[in-house]
Amino acid sequence: MAIMMSLRRTAPAALVACTALLLPLAPAAGAADRPGPRSTEEAVSGVLDGIRQDPARLDAFLRAMPKGGDLHNHLSGAVSTELLIRLAAQDGLCIDSVTLASATGPCQGTLRPAGDALAEGEFRTQVIRAWSMQDFTPGPESGHDHFFATFGKFGEASWRHPGTMLAEVTDTMAAQHQSYLETMLTPSSVGVAKLAAEVGFDTDFAALRQKLLADGRMQALVDGARTDLDTALAEYQATEQCGTAQARPGCAVTVRVQSQASRASTPARVFAQLLLGMELASQDERFVAVNLVQPEDYQSSLDNYQLQMEMLDFLRPLYPKAHISLHAGELVPGLVKPADLAFHIRQAVLTGHAERIGHGVDVTHEDDSAELLRTLAERKVLVEVPLTSNAQILQVEGQQHPFPLYRKYGVPTALATDDPGVERIDITHEYVRAAQTYGLGYAELKDLARNSLEYGFVAGRSLWRDRDGFKPVPECQGRTLGAENPTPKCAALLAASPKAALEWKQEGAFRAFEASVLHLK
């Protein structure tokens, strides 16, 4: 499902609430009102530096700060476990009291009604722990194995109500001052698997593509995916009451979808899923990209990695509207043999044409990693960095994480959540983690937020001349960025470009946030 929402301006009440939240964070009386020769941004940076070791105040500061978009997000893993339990109960599903996996009825034997998990108690606690990383401590079961096992356990509860799930996710984002989401879904999953099985695989990709497109079978899947989107959109709008006086905050979040292919599946199915995603991105602007999901360390993923990059190499020139973002380098020593750490990121970019990569944790183990880092910087390949996900799944965090190395080499980065429902976190948690662990200042955090819009796949020209320094295009010079009264030429750009409009809106949100921090109005 992909949903395109129109932009709405933040309600005045929200700004008042933001200001009230930040009042305790301001410096001593008078200091903020008279920043002297320092710029407003420098003054706000001073506030952040003064509260960096105060967890509650740092959280409040970063929760209120505009944080752009989330570019690495799986919808089923983003929704809260509590909502999944409610949906399971609503749909009359069962939960196995032994495996804690959701299942269809009848609920008998070891299968208990999912509604039993609605009440506080040991069973509910067990389900939450099994369906998420809540209270998880590595032991016989690793964080990697527990994390990926959650999807199979709540899977039966997670596919019937995508609109309701998206509503919760976007409401959470809006509350944290984010305005853009790219979420990953598997369109027409049953139909594309059936088509792939019927057609089979052929190493002649051109011939295979023609077989899949023949007789309108692939187009039928495209049409079905778009219809599924429309159904999900109707559920979403009803849940959020979009377009009414009671519209919920999530209605203001612009949403796009990445079509995901299951990399551990057969080559026939992976190619068919990638082709479907490319066709969707060419026919419907709500579908913007393709991605490869499932653990990168599964043997089938490893065995077929190069083949899958070659599939993308073949498809990319045929579908210029389709973007590519790939999970790559979500590996560590010991999880796979050393040879498998040496090339995944490089192949994702050079052969798979990835414009962004997710995780990129094993970059220092790649052959000639310094040269690879320079290539990523030169090509402006953004790395989506989900710090908590990497800590929970791979046990990579702190100075062992390559995040500072990417920044040192000038590789663009953006913070992301990955699966915040499973991880039991939100995007503010990631900004807090970055500020505390890596000592990032306000200007650096601000640029991470800007990157999350600039490198988003939403259509349109950018507000920025280039991706170095965030200087506005000529049409938008001469007025305060984010102002209500852009120049006529700038207004025309904002009207024509959803991306530029999002970026302009965020600049205005930065100004409002900084004013509230410094008690300016």
C-alpha positions as CSV (number, residue, x, y, z in Angstrom):
1,M,0.0,0.0,0.0
2,A,1.2,3.5,-0.8
3,I,-0.7,6.6,0.1
4,M,-0.1,10.1,-1.1
5,M,-1.4,12.7,1.3
6,S,-1.7,16.4,0.5
7,L,0.4,18.8,2.6
8,R,-1.3,20.6,5.5
9,R,0.2,23.3,7.6
10,T,0.8,22.5,11.2
11,A,-2.1,23.8,13.3
12,P,-1.3,26.8,15.5
13,A,-2.2,24.7,18.5
14,A,0.6,22.3,17.7
15,L,3.2,25.1,17.7
16,V,1.9,26.4,21.0
17,A,2.3,22.9,22.5
18,C,5.8,22.6,21.1
19,T,6.8,26.0,22.6
20,A,5.3,25.0,26.0
21,L,7.3,21.8,25.9
22,L,10.5,23.5,25.2
23,L,10.3,26.3,27.7
24,P,12.2,24.4,30.4
25,L,15.0,23.8,27.9
26,A,15.8,27.5,27.3
27,P,19.0,29.1,28.7
28,A,18.9,31.5,31.5
29,A,16.5,34.4,31.2
30,G,17.6,37.0,28.7
31,A,20.4,35.0,27.2
32,A,18.2,33.4,24.5
33,D,16.5,36.7,23.7
34,R,19.8,38.4,23.0
35,P,22.0,35.9,21.1
36,G,24.3,38.8,20.1
37,P,26.6,38.0,17.2
38,R,25.7,34.3,17.3
39,S,23.2,33.0,14.7
40,T,19.9,31.6,15.9
41,E,21.2,28.1,14.9
42,E,24.3,28.6,17.0
43,A,22.3,29.7,20.0
44,V,20.0,26.6,19.7
45,S,23.2,24.5,19.5
46,G,24.3,26.0,22.8
47,V,21.0,24.9,24.3
48,L,21.5,21.4,23.1
49,D,25.0,21.2,24.3
50,G,23.8,22.3,27.8
51,I,21.3,19.5,28.1
52,R,23.1,16.7,26.3
53,Q,23.7,14.7,29.5
54,D,20.1,15.3,30.8
55,P,18.1,12.5,29.3
56,A,14.6,13.9,29.9
57,R,15.4,17.3,28.6
58,L,17.4,16.0,25.6
59,D,14.4,13.7,24.7
60,A,12.0,16.7,24.9
61,F,14.3,18.8,22.8
62,L,14.7,16.2,20.0
63,R,11.1,15.1,20.2
64,A,10.0,18.6,19.3
65,M,12.7,19.1,16.6
66,P,11.6,18.7,13.0
67,K,13.0,15.4,11.8
68,G,12.1,15.2,8.1
69,G,11.2,11.7,7.0
70,D,11.8,8.0,7.7
71,L,13.3,6.3,4.6
72,H,13.7,2.8,6.0
73,N,10.5,1.5,7.4
74,H,8.7,-1.9,7.2
75,L,5.0,-1.3,7.9
76,S,4.3,-4.6,9.6
77,G,7.3,-4.1,11.9
78,A,6.6,-0.4,12.4
79,V,3.1,-0.8,14.0
80,S,3.0,-1.3,17.8
81,T,2.6,-4.8,19.2
82,E,-0.4,-3.6,21.2
83,L,-2.2,-2.7,18.0
84,L,-1.4,-6.0,16.4
85,I,-2.9,-7.8,19.4
86,R,-6.1,-5.7,19.1
87,L,-6.4,-6.4,15.4
88,A,-5.9,-10.1,16.1
89,A,-8.6,-10.1,18.6
90,Q,-10.9,-8.0,16.4
91,D,-10.4,-10.6,13.6
92,G,-11.2,-13.5,15.8
93,L,-7.7,-15.0,15.5
94,C,-5.9,-17.3,17.9
95,I,-2.5,-17.4,19.5
96,D,-0.7,-20.6,20.2
97,S,0.1,-20.8,23.9
98,V,3.2,-22.8,23.2
99,T,4.8,-21.0,20.1
100,L,3.0,-17.7,20.7
101,A,2.3,-17.5,16.9
102,S,-0.9,-16.0,15.6
103,A,-3.2,-18.4,13.7
104,T,-6.7,-18.7,12.3
105,G,-9.3,-20.6,14.2
106,P,-10.9,-22.5,15.6
107,C,-9.2,-21.7,18.9
108,Q,-8.9,-25.0,20.6
109,G,-6.1,-27.2,22.1
110,T,-3.0,-25.0,22.4
111,L,-4.7,-22.2,20.4
112,R,-6.1,-19.5,22.7
113,P,-8.4,-16.6,21.5
114,A,-6.2,-13.6,20.7
115,G,-8.6,-11.6,22.8
116,D,-7.1,-13.3,25.9
117,A,-4.0,-11.2,25.3
118,L,-6.0,-7.9,25.6
119,A,-6.1,-8.2,29.4
120,E,-3.1,-7.4,31.5
121,G,-1.4,-10.5,32.7
122,E,1.2,-13.1,32.0
123,F,-0.2,-14.2,28.7
124,R,-0.2,-10.7,27.3
125,T,3.3,-10.2,28.5
126,Q,4.4,-13.4,26.9
127,V,2.9,-12.3,23.6
128,I,4.4,-8.8,23.6
129,R,7.8,-10.3,24.3
130,A,7.4,-12.9,21.6
131,W,6.2,-10.4,19.0
132,S,8.8,-7.7,19.8
133,M,12.2,-7.1,21.4
134,Q,10.6,-6.1,24.7
135,D,12.8,-7.3,27.6
136,F,14.9,-9.4,25.3
137,T,18.2,-10.6,26.6
138,P,20.5,-12.6,24.3
139,G,21.1,-16.2,25.4
140,P,20.5,-19.4,23.5
141,E,18.5,-17.3,21.2
142,S,20.4,-14.4,19.6
143,G,18.9,-11.0,19.0
144,H,19.1,-11.7,15.3
145,D,17.0,-14.8,15.5
146,H,14.5,-13.4,18.0
147,F,14.0,-10.3,15.9
148,F,13.3,-12.1,12.6
149,A,11.2,-14.7,14.3
150,T,8.7,-12.0,15.5
151,F,7.4,-11.5,11.9
152,G,6.4,-15.1,11.6
153,K,4.7,-15.0,15.0
154,F,2.5,-11.9,14.4
155,G,2.3,-12.4,10.6
156,E,-1.3,-13.7,10.6
157,A,-2.4,-10.5,12.4
158,S,-0.5,-8.0,10.3
159,W,-2.0,-8.2,6.8
160,R,-5.7,-7.5,7.0
161,H,-5.7,-3.9,8.1
162,P,-2.9,-1.9,6.4
163,G,-4.8,1.3,6.5
164,T,-5.3,1.1,10.3
165,M,-1.7,0.2,10.8
166,L,-0.5,3.1,8.6
167,A,-2.7,5.4,10.6
168,E,-0.9,4.6,13.9
169,V,2.5,4.9,12.2
170,T,1.8,8.3,10.7
171,D,0.2,9.6,13.9
172,T,3.4,8.6,15.7
173,M,5.5,10.3,13.1
174,A,3.4,13.5,13.1
175,A,3.7,13.7,16.9
176,Q,7.5,13.7,16.5
177,H,7.4,16.4,13.8
178,Q,8.1,14.2,10.8
179,S,6.4,14.8,7.5
180,Y,7.4,12.1,5.1
181,L,7.4,8.3,5.1
182,E,8.6,5.6,2.7
183,T,7.3,2.2,3.9
184,M,8.0,-1.2,2.5
185,L,5.2,-3.6,1.4
186,T,4.9,-6.7,-0.7
187,P,2.2,-5.9,-3.4
188,S,0.1,-8.7,-4.9
189,S,2.2,-11.2,-3.0
190,V,0.1,-14.3,-3.6
191,G,-0.5,-13.6,-7.3
192,V,3.1,-12.8,-8.1
193,A,4.2,-16.0,-6.4
194,K,1.8,-18.0,-8.5
195,L,2.8,-16.3,-11.7
196,A,6.5,-16.9,-11.0
197,A,5.9,-20.6,-10.3
198,E,4.0,-21.0,-13.5
199,V,6.5,-19.2,-15.7
200,G,9.6,-20.5,-14.0
201,F,13.1,-19.0,-14.3
202,D,15.3,-18.2,-17.3
203,T,18.8,-16.7,-17.1
204,D,17.8,-14.8,-20.3
205,F,16.2,-11.9,-18.4
206,A,14.8,-10.3,-21.5
207,A,13.0,-13.5,-22.4
208,L,11.8,-14.0,-18.8
209,R,10.4,-10.5,-18.7
210,Q,8.5,-11.1,-21.9
211,K,7.0,-14.3,-20.5
212,L,5.9,-12.5,-17.3
213,L,4.4,-9.6,-19.3
214,A,2.6,-11.9,-21.8
215,D,-1.2,-12.1,-22.0
216,G,-1.5,-9.2,-19.5
217,R,-0.8,-11.4,-16.5
218,M,1.7,-9.0,-14.9
219,Q,-0.5,-6.0,-15.7
220,A,-3.3,-7.7,-13.9
221,L,-1.1,-7.9,-10.8
222,V,-0.3,-4.2,-11.2
223,D,-3.9,-3.4,-11.4
224,G,-4.6,-5.6,-8.4
225,A,-1.9,-3.9,-6.3
226,R,-3.3,-0.5,-7.2
227,T,-6.8,-1.6,-6.2
228,D,-5.4,-2.9,-2.9
229,L,-3.8,0.5,-2.4
230,D,-7.2,2.2,-3.0
231,T,-8.8,-0.1,-0.4
232,A,-6.1,0.6,2.1
233,L,-6.4,4.3,1.4
234,A,-10.1,4.2,2.2
235,E,-9.4,2.5,5.5
236,Y,-6.6,4.9,6.3
237,Q,-8.7,8.0,5.6
238,A,-11.6,6.6,7.6
239,T,-9.4,5.8,10.5
240,E,-7.7,9.2,10.4
241,Q,-10.8,11.2,9.4
242,C,-8.7,13.0,6.8
243,G,-10.5,15.9,5.1
244,T,-12.7,16.6,8.1
245,A,-12.5,19.0,11.0
246,Q,-11.5,16.0,13.2
247,A,-8.6,15.0,11.0
248,R,-5.9,13.3,13.0
249,P,-2.2,14.5,12.8
250,G,-1.1,11.6,10.5
251,C,-3.1,13.0,7.6
252,A,-0.3,15.6,7.3
253,V,2.3,13.0,6.6
254,T,3.2,12.3,2.9
255,V,3.5,8.6,2.3
256,R,5.1,6.6,-0.5
257,V,5.7,2.9,-0.8
258,Q,8.7,0.7,-1.8
259,S,7.8,-2.6,-3.4
260,Q,9.8,-5.3,-1.6
261,A,11.1,-8.5,-3.1
262,S,11.9,-11.5,-0.9
263,R,15.6,-12.1,-1.4
264,A,15.5,-15.6,0.2
265,S,12.9,-16.8,-2.4
266,T,13.5,-18.6,-5.6
267,P,15.2,-16.6,-8.5
268,A,11.9,-16.8,-10.4
269,R,9.9,-15.2,-7.6
270,V,12.5,-12.5,-6.9
271,F,12.7,-11.5,-10.6
272,A,8.9,-11.4,-10.8
273,Q,8.6,-9.3,-7.7
274,L,11.2,-6.9,-8.9
275,L,9.5,-6.6,-12.3
276,L,6.2,-5.9,-10.6
277,G,7.7,-3.2,-8.4
278,M,9.3,-1.6,-11.5
279,E,6.0,-1.7,-13.4
280,L,4.2,-0.2,-10.4
281,A,6.7,2.7,-10.0
282,S,6.3,3.4,-13.7
283,Q,2.5,3.5,-13.6
284,D,1.6,5.0,-10.1
285,E,3.6,7.7,-8.4
286,R,2.6,6.4,-5.0
287,F,4.9,3.4,-5.6
288,V,8.4,4.9,-5.9
289,A,11.0,2.1,-5.6
290,V,12.0,-1.5,-5.2
291,N,13.9,-3.1,-2.4
292,L,15.1,-6.5,-1.3
293,V,14.1,-7.7,2.1
294,Q,14.6,-10.8,4.4
295,P,17.9,-11.6,6.2
296,E,20.9,-11.0,4.0
297,D,22.7,-13.9,5.8
298,Y,20.2,-16.6,4.8
299,Q,22.0,-19.1,2.6
300,S,19.7,-18.6,-0.3
301,S,20.2,-14.8,0.0
302,L,24.0,-15.4,-0.1
303,D,23.9,-17.9,-2.9
304,N,21.8,-15.6,-5.2
305,Y,23.1,-12.2,-4.2
306,Q,25.1,-11.5,-7.3
307,L,22.3,-12.9,-9.5
308,Q,19.8,-10.5,-7.9
309,M,22.1,-7.6,-8.5
310,E,22.3,-8.7,-12.2
311,M,18.5,-8.7,-12.3
312,L,18.4,-5.1,-11.2
313,D,21.2,-4.2,-13.6
314,F,19.0,-5.6,-16.4
315,L,15.7,-3.9,-15.2
316,R,17.1,-0.5,-14.2
317,P,17.4,1.0,-17.8
318,L,14.0,-0.3,-18.8
319,Y,12.3,1.6,-15.9
320,P,13.8,5.0,-15.5
321,K,11.0,6.2,-13.1
322,A,11.7,3.4,-10.6
323,H,14.1,4.1,-7.8
324,I,16.3,1.4,-6.1
325,S,17.1,1.2,-2.4
326,L,18.7,-2.0,-1.1
327,H,19.4,-3.6,2.2
328,A,23.1,-4.2,1.9
329,G,25.8,-4.9,4.4
330,E,23.5,-6.0,7.2
331,L,26.2,-8.5,8.1
332,V,28.9,-9.0,10.7
333,P,31.8,-11.4,11.2
334,G,30.6,-14.7,12.5
335,L,27.2,-14.4,11.0
336,V,28.6,-15.3,7.6
337,K,32.0,-16.4,6.3
338,P,34.5,-13.7,5.6
339,A,34.2,-13.8,1.8
340,D,30.5,-12.8,2.1
341,L,31.5,-9.6,3.9
342,A,33.7,-8.4,1.1
343,F,31.4,-7.2,-1.7
344,H,27.7,-6.8,-0.9
345,I,27.6,-3.0,-0.6
346,R,29.8,-2.5,-3.6
347,Q,27.7,-4.8,-5.8
348,A,24.5,-3.2,-4.6
349,V,25.7,0.2,-5.8
350,L,27.8,-0.7,-8.9
351,T,25.7,-3.6,-10.3
352,G,22.3,-3.2,-8.5
353,H,22.2,0.6,-9.1
354,A,21.2,1.3,-5.5
355,E,20.6,5.0,-4.9
356,R,20.4,4.4,-1.2
357,I,21.5,1.4,1.0
358,G,20.0,0.3,4.3
359,H,22.3,-0.6,7.2
360,G,25.7,-0.8,5.5
361,V,27.2,-2.2,8.8
362,D,29.9,-4.3,7.2
363,V,31.5,-1.6,5.1
364,T,35.0,-1.9,6.8
365,H,35.1,-5.6,5.8
366,E,34.5,-4.8,2.1
367,D,37.5,-5.1,-0.3
368,D,39.3,-1.8,-0.4
369,S,36.7,-0.2,1.9
370,A,38.3,3.3,1.7
371,E,37.9,3.3,-2.1
372,L,34.3,2.1,-1.6
373,L,33.6,4.9,0.9
374,R,34.9,7.5,-1.5
375,T,32.7,6.0,-4.3
376,L,29.6,6.2,-2.0
377,A,30.4,9.9,-1.3
378,E,31.1,10.8,-4.9
379,R,27.9,9.1,-6.1
380,K,25.9,10.6,-3.2
381,V,24.6,7.2,-2.2
382,L,22.8,7.7,1.1
383,V,23.1,5.2,3.9
384,E,19.9,4.7,5.9
385,V,21.1,4.2,9.5
386,P,18.8,2.4,12.0
387,L,21.1,2.5,15.1
388,T,18.8,0.5,17.4
389,S,18.1,-2.1,14.8
390,N,21.8,-2.7,14.2
391,A,22.4,-3.0,18.0
392,Q,19.5,-5.4,18.5
393,I,20.1,-7.6,15.5
394,L,23.8,-7.5,14.9
395,Q,25.1,-6.2,18.3
396,V,26.9,-3.4,16.6
397,E,26.7,-0.1,18.3
398,G,28.8,2.8,19.7
399,Q,32.2,3.2,18.2
400,Q,31.9,-0.2,16.5
401,H,29.2,1.2,14.3
402,P,30.4,2.7,10.9
403,F,28.1,5.7,11.2
404,P,31.1,8.0,12.2
405,L,33.2,6.6,9.4
406,Y,30.5,7.3,6.8
407,R,30.3,10.8,8.0
408,K,34.1,11.2,8.0
409,Y,34.2,10.3,4.3
410,G,31.3,12.6,3.4
411,V,28.9,9.8,2.7
412,P,25.3,11.1,3.1
413,T,23.4,9.5,5.9
414,A,19.9,9.7,7.5
415,L,18.6,8.2,10.7
416,A,15.8,5.7,10.3
417,T,13.7,3.3,12.5
418,D,13.6,0.1,10.4
419,D,10.9,-1.7,12.5
420,P,10.1,0.6,15.4
421,G,7.2,-1.5,16.6
422,V,9.3,-4.6,17.0
423,E,12.2,-2.6,18.4
424,R,9.9,-0.7,20.8
425,I,11.4,2.6,19.8
426,D,10.6,5.7,17.8
427,I,12.6,8.1,15.6
428,T,13.3,10.5,18.5
429,H,15.1,7.6,20.2
430,E,17.4,7.3,17.3
431,Y,18.2,11.1,17.3
432,V,18.9,10.9,21.1
433,R,21.1,7.9,20.5
434,A,23.1,9.8,17.8
435,A,23.4,12.9,19.9
436,Q,24.6,11.1,23.0
437,T,26.8,8.4,21.4
438,Y,28.4,10.4,18.7
439,G,28.2,13.9,20.1
440,L,26.3,15.4,17.1
441,G,25.4,19.0,17.4
442,Y,22.2,20.7,16.4
443,A,23.4,21.7,13.0
444,E,24.5,18.1,12.3
445,L,21.2,16.7,13.4
446,K,19.4,19.3,11.3
447,D,21.3,18.2,8.2
448,L,20.4,14.5,8.9
449,A,16.7,15.6,8.9
450,R,17.3,17.5,5.7
451,N,18.9,14.5,4.1
452,S,15.9,12.4,5.0
453,L,13.8,14.6,2.6
454,E,16.4,15.4,0.0
455,Y,17.2,11.7,-0.6
456,G,13.6,10.6,-0.4
457,F,12.1,9.3,-3.6
458,V,9.1,11.7,-3.6
459,A,8.8,13.3,-7.0
460,G,9.9,16.7,-8.1
461,R,12.8,19.1,-8.1
462,S,14.7,19.8,-4.9
463,L,14.7,23.0,-3.0
464,W,18.5,22.8,-3.0
465,R,20.9,23.7,-5.7
466,D,22.9,20.6,-5.0
467,R,23.4,18.2,-2.1
468,D,26.4,20.0,-0.6
469,G,25.6,22.7,1.9
470,F,21.8,23.0,1.4
471,K,21.9,26.3,-0.6
472,P,18.5,27.1,-2.2
473,V,17.9,27.1,-5.9
474,P,17.9,30.6,-7.5
475,E,14.1,30.7,-7.6
476,C,13.9,30.6,-3.8
477,Q,16.7,33.0,-2.9
478,G,15.9,36.4,-1.5
479,R,13.3,35.3,1.1
480,T,13.5,33.5,4.4
481,L,13.4,29.8,3.8
482,G,10.0,28.4,4.8
483,A,8.4,31.8,4.8
484,E,4.7,32.2,4.1
485,N,5.4,34.5,1.2
486,P,7.9,32.9,-1.2
487,T,8.8,34.7,-4.4
488,P,6.5,34.0,-7.3
489,K,9.1,31.8,-9.0
490,C,9.7,29.9,-5.8
491,A,6.0,29.5,-5.2
492,A,5.7,28.0,-8.7
493,L,8.4,25.5,-7.9
494,L,6.7,24.6,-4.6
495,A,3.4,24.1,-6.4
496,A,5.0,21.8,-9.0
497,S,7.3,19.8,-6.8
498,P,6.1,17.7,-3.8
499,K,9.8,17.3,-2.7
500,A,10.5,21.0,-2.7
501,A,7.3,21.7,-0.9
502,L,8.2,19.3,1.8
503,E,11.6,20.8,2.2
504,W,10.3,24.3,2.3
505,K,7.8,23.4,4.9
506,Q,10.5,21.8,7.0
507,E,12.6,25.0,6.9
508,G,9.7,26.9,8.2
509,A,9.3,24.3,10.9
510,F,13.0,24.7,11.9
511,R,12.5,28.4,12.3
512,A,9.4,27.9,14.5
513,F,11.2,25.3,16.6
514,E,14.3,27.5,17.0
515,A,12.2,30.4,18.0
516,S,10.3,28.4,20.6
517,V,13.6,27.1,22.1
518,L,14.9,30.6,22.4
519,H,11.6,32.1,23.6
520,L,11.3,34.2,20.4
521,K,8.0,34.7,18.6
